[in-house]
Structure formats: C-alpha cells, structure tokens
Amino acid sequence: MASLSGLLRDWLPRQRWFAGKDRPVADLVLLSMTEVFPGCLHLLVHAGHAAVPSPGGAPPAGDCYQLLLGVRQHPSPRLGRALIGRAEEGPLAGMTVFDALQDPRSAQLLLERLRRPGAAGPLRFEADPEAAVPAGLVPRVLDAEQSNSSLVYGDSYILKLFRRIQPGVNPDLELSGALAGQGCGRVPAPVAWFRTTHPWEATLGVLQPFLRNASDGWTLALEALAAGDDFTAEARQLGRATAEVHLALASAFPAREHGGNDLMAAAMTERLELAAHFVPALQPHVPGLRTAFGALAACDPGPPAQRIHGDLHLGQVLRAGREWFVIDFEGEPSRPLAERRGPHSPVRDIAGMLRSFDYAARQRRPWRPEWARRCREAYCAGYAALAGWDPRKKHGLLRAYETDRAVYEVLYEARHRPDWLPVPMAAIERLAVRGA
C-alpha cells in the first residue's frame, strides 16, 4: 500500500458505491492482492473509519472493498474518469493507476477469465457448464447509480462486481441460482461467477444474461406519470410476478422459525432510534413511529418467514415485452450478510415496492397521491391473486414494515442524496399518525 494508500484515500470516498462517505477514512489495510492478468491487480482493501459518536455502542469498524486496478507505465490518454493517479513512491512509483473496469482492454480480459473456469491465487472463476459465453463481446460500463459496478458485454451479458465485500455467499448469486433451479423464469440465471478464498470465502461477482430491450420499473413509472397515464395494469402484473418469485423461493429454501413480532418490533425500534440520532429531522416523529412498531404485538404473525428479495423497489424490476423480471437479490447492502441471508416476512418486500410507488409519484409537481394509491392497490391485488393471501388485510404488519423502510430511506438519503430527503420524510409524517 506504500504506492496506493494516498491515491485511494482520495479516490475511494468519491465513488458512488463507497459506503463511508459520512466517516473519515482513518486507515487502509491491504487484505489480499492478486495479479489477475498482466497490468491488472485485484485487491481487497479494508477501509477503517475514524471514531464518530454512536448511541449505545462503538462506531463501525470499517468495510472491505473490492478493487480492480490497472497499472501501466504508458497509459492510454483516453482514460478520462478511470484515472486514479500516478504513484509517487513504493514499488509502483512512476506508474499510472486507474480503475480497470473503465478500461475496455481490461474488461475484455476479465470476461476471458470468466469464460474459462480456473484459479488465480485465491480467486476462483466458475461457470455453469451448460452456458457457453462467446468471446470478443464489447464491454461497456453501466452509469446507473448503484452500490456496485456493472459491465455489459455485447448487450448479451451483464457482470455485477460487488464492491463492499462480506464473508459468505452473496444472496444475488445464491437466490438467482436457486430460482433458476426452480424453473422460475422471472430471474436471469447466473452463467458464471467468481469468488475468493482469502482472507475468507466470499462472492465477488456474477455474470448473467442481459435483457437488452428491457426498461426498469422506475423509468416506466416516471414515463407514465409524465404522460398522465395510468400504471395500474403494470402494477397488478408486477404484484403477480413478485408473488411468483416468493412462491419459488419458499419452495427452494426450507422454512425457518423467526423471532416473532416482539423481536421484530424491538429491532425496528432500535433502527429508528439509531436513525434519529443521525438525522435530527426524525426526532419529533419518533413517538408516533414507535406506535407502528408497538402495535405489532397485537397483530397476527402474518405469512411464514422465508427467503425474500430484501430490497425490492421499482429500480430492481425490468419489463421486457409483456413480462416483468426481478433482479439484484443482494438485499440492502448496509445490512450484515447473515441478516440478508436469513428468513424474513414477505411483507417486507411488498412494503418496499409500495414505498417505491410513493417515491415515483413525488418526482413531479404537483404530487399525485392518487396515482400512488391506485398503484399500491393494484400491486397488492395482483400479489393476492397468486399468493393466496392479501397484503391489504395485514394492515398493522404492512404499516410496521412500511415505517421501517421509510426510516431506512431517511438515513440513506441523508447520507447519500440530501436533496431527496423530503420524499421519505413526507411518508414519515404520514406514518407517524396512528392508523395511517
């Protein structure tokens, strides 16, 4: 790190996927380094953060990030935003360092490693033996805002490279593979992936078919709003697609006991108090929001806990032709991996999508609450038609999960997109009223 530490301290906090923007980087520790091919280094780097006030406990210790760095003596003058800087000291002194994913040559060589399963140091490249990925596909980087990095190859495949790495199997690989095994056509099946065995076992990236003519649900919803069009037919079909995925996940993974409503309410309350500590605008609403969680004790437990998507919203669904597809099963990246891989109520996914309709409706002025209400109703009706139970009849449970999701949104927006904070805060004001 003698060559890279200074460059990365400046570069990392400016990346969209860096989770510690609100905490100073105190130190960078190299956990693993592998030369994937000449001129390309694969790194796992632990970014430690300076202490910040935290209620009832120590601050987060930091995060592990996956980096693919190109190193060249004479780099291309067209590196542009891929450029990280020139190393001034250490073994790489005089070399130019850049983000290899932004470099077409490096991106093509990475695909070649995925096409031919094998090992490079602790890295393991693996593939579905029945999937044949052609060579020579032209790469391009997706510019969409996200917590990872994605490369599209020839408009045929998409590689998601996980940036924030935690030990264990990433649910995006685990669940998409399991759903493919169930014959669920709502999710593109993984065709290749890679992982590391050092410093621990962890999933690093997944290659899947790319739905080239698809539009994401968020874009479609905003287009409908801009045109003054109804979106209820699409919302109803999306509800059915969600139920189909939930049913397939319930078949793929054995049901497991969960802690019940009391423990769930306690966890939600703890998240609320932590968020209110960091976002003062939440504090006046805390008493009202607590009632949503406190009411869980009197609610029926609802549908059994099972594996779910974990971060479902309009940006995580694609429409190709007349069909909806569900993508990005990683869950909320800020939550521990063990929690994301655990069983949860499917109401949590439903609440996430309902909040997303509200987000979309607030993107244009004047706000159209009736549009959001109709979409919510249609989505729940579509879900109920296939799942055999109606989310609308689980009012207390749904309100608690919507409240928990809105609290998460407030903290996320305050940290990453302060201009968007009024959107979840409007929901907080509504949900803080008993019975809303």
GINORLIN-V523824 format. One record per residue. RES is the residue in one letter. PSI is psi in degrees with one decimal (999 if undefined). Layout:
[[RES PSI] [RES PSI]]
This chain:
[[M -1.9] [A -35.0] [S -30.2] [L -23.5] [S -49.6] [G -40.9] [L -43.8] [L -31.6] [R -33.5] [D -36.9] [W -43.8] [L -50.6] [P -15.5] [R -2.2] [Q 140.8] [R -33.6] [W -2.3] [F 123.1] [A -13.1] [G 34.0] [K -26.3] [D 5.8] [R 127.0] [P 141.2] [V 114.8] [A -36.9] [D 156.3] [L 127.4] [V 128.0] [L 119.2] [L -32.6] [S 142.1] [M 130.4] [T 135.4] [E 106.8] [V -41.4] [F 164.3] [P 127.1] [G 4.9] [C 119.7] [L 131.3] [H 124.8] [L 143.2] [L 120.1] [V 130.6] [H 121.2] [A 109.2] [G 149.3] [H 146.3] [A 151.7] [A 136.8] [V 154.0] [P 135.6] [S 130.8] [P 124.6] [G 19.6] [G 178.9] [A 156.0] [P 161.1] [P 141.3] [A -24.5] [G -172.5] [D 153.6] [C 130.7] [Y 145.4] [Q 128.8] [L 141.3] [L 109.7] [L 129.1] [G 141.5] [V 117.9] [R 148.2] [Q -40.2] [H 84.2] [P 164.0] [S 139.5] [P -5.3] [R 20.8] [L -36.7] [G -127.7] [R -9.1] [A -20.6] [L 129.3] [I -41.6] [G -176.7] [R 125.9] [A 131.4] [E -14.1] [E 176.3] [G -170.9] [P -18.7] [L 13.4] [A 131.1] [G -8.2] [M 148.2] [T 132.3] [V 136.5] [F 163.8] [D 110.9] [A -25.7] [L -25.0] [Q -3.6] [D 117.4] [P -40.9] [R -46.0] [S -39.7] [A -38.1] [Q -39.3] [L -32.8] [L -40.0] [L -37.4] [E -37.5] [R -37.6] [L -31.6] [R -26.7] [R 94.9] [P 143.4] [G -166.5] [A 150.7] [A 100.8] [G -128.5] [P -3.2] [L 137.5] [R 118.9] [F 123.7] [E 159.3] [A 157.0] [D 119.7] [P -18.8] [E -5.2] [A 124.4] [A 108.3] [V 122.4] [P 157.2] [A 163.9] [G 13.9] [L 132.7] [V 127.8] [P 152.8] [R 146.4] [V 133.0] [L 135.7] [D 0.6] [A 146.3] [E 125.7] [Q 169.4] [S 5.7] [N -167.7] [S 140.1] [S 137.6] [L 132.3] [V 131.0] [Y 111.6] [G 24.0] [D 23.9] [S -32.8] [Y 153.9] [I 130.7] [L 119.4] [K 121.5] [L 115.3] [F 134.1] [R -45.5] [R 110.8] [I 131.4] [Q 151.0] [P 138.8] [G 175.2] [V 127.2] [N 132.9] [P -20.1] [D -35.5] [L -45.6] [E -49.0] [L -39.6] [S -36.4] [G -41.4] [A -39.5] [L -37.7] [A -39.3] [G -26.3] [Q -3.2] [G 19.6] [C 113.7] [G 7.2] [R -7.0] [V 126.7] [P 131.0] [A 142.7] [P 137.6] [V -24.0] [A 158.5] [W 165.9] [F 155.5] [R 172.9] [T 154.3] [T -0.9] [H 135.4] [P -5.8] [W 169.7] [E 130.3] [A 146.9] [T 136.4] [L -31.2] [G 156.4] [V 132.3] [L 127.8] [Q 161.9] [P 143.0] [F 127.0] [L 91.7] [R -32.3] [N 19.1] [A 153.9] [S 140.5] [D 155.9] [G -33.3] [W -47.3] [T -43.3] [L -39.7] [A -43.0] [L -36.1] [E -40.5] [A -42.3] [L -44.0] [A -35.3] [A -4.7] [G 23.1] [D 154.9] [D 150.4] [F 13.1] [T -34.9] [A -43.2] [E -40.0] [A -39.3] [R -45.0] [Q -35.5] [L -36.7] [G -41.9] [R -40.8] [A -39.5] [T -44.3] [A -38.1] [E -43.3] [V -42.9] [H -42.4] [L -39.2] [A -39.1] [L -38.0] [A -31.8] [S -31.7] [A -29.5] [F 135.3] [P 143.6] [A 144.6] [R 150.6] [E 145.8] [H 173.3] [G -7.7] [G 174.4] [N -34.5] [D -47.6] [L -36.8] [M -42.9] [A -39.0] [A -41.5] [A -40.6] [M -40.8] [T -40.0] [E -42.4] [R -36.9] [L -46.8] [E -37.0] [L -44.2] [A -39.5] [A -28.1] [H -38.7] [F -22.4] [V 92.9] [P -26.3] [A -21.2] [L -27.4] [Q -41.2] [P -20.1] [H -5.8] [V -46.6] [P -43.2] [G -37.8] [L -33.1] [R -30.9] [T -33.5] [A -38.9] [F -38.4] [G -30.9] [A -12.7] [L -31.3] [A -30.5] [A -3.1] [C 152.0] [D 153.0] [P -14.6] [G -162.4] [P 154.6] [P 150.6] [A 144.0] [Q 177.2] [R 138.2] [I -179.9] [H -53.0] [G -17.0] [D 50.9] [L 127.6] [H 178.9] [L -23.9] [G -8.5] [Q 12.0] [V 145.8] [L 143.4] [R 119.9] [A 118.1] [G -122.4] [R 8.1] [E 148.0] [W 141.1] [F 147.6] [V 133.9] [I 175.8] [D 71.0] [F 22.2] [E -23.6] [G -175.3] [E 113.3] [P -23.4] [S -14.9] [R 149.7] [P 147.7] [L -39.0] [A -38.2] [E -40.6] [R -27.6] [R 2.1] [G 172.1] [P 142.6] [H 162.2] [S 136.0] [P -15.5] [V -28.4] [R -44.4] [D -43.1] [I -43.6] [A -39.1] [G -41.8] [M -38.4] [L -39.4] [R -33.4] [S -37.2] [F -39.8] [D -41.8] [Y -47.1] [A -43.8] [A -23.6] [R 5.1] [Q -15.2] [R 149.7] [R 140.3] [P 153.9] [W 141.3] [R 78.0] [P -29.0] [E -36.0] [W -46.5] [A -41.1] [R -43.4] [R -39.6] [C -42.1] [R -45.6] [E -46.4] [A -41.1] [Y -47.9] [C -38.1] [A -42.0] [G -40.3] [Y -47.0] [A -34.1] [A -27.4] [L -35.2] [A -25.0] [G 1.0] [W 153.0] [D 117.1] [P -28.9] [R -20.5] [K 1.4] [K 55.4] [H -49.6] [G -41.3] [L -44.4] [L -40.1] [R -41.8] [A -43.9] [Y -35.6] [E -40.2] [T -45.6] [D -40.7] [R -42.3] [A -36.8] [V -43.8] [Y -43.2] [E -40.6] [V -47.0] [L -41.4] [Y -48.4] [E -38.0] [A -34.1] [R -35.2] [H -36.5] [R 74.3] [P -29.0] [D -21.4] [W -6.0] [L -35.3] [P -23.9] [V -57.2] [P -27.7] [M -32.4] [A -38.9] [A -37.8] [I -44.2] [E -36.5] [R -46.0] [L -22.4] [A -13.8] [V 126.1] [R 129.9] [G 1.0] [A 999]]
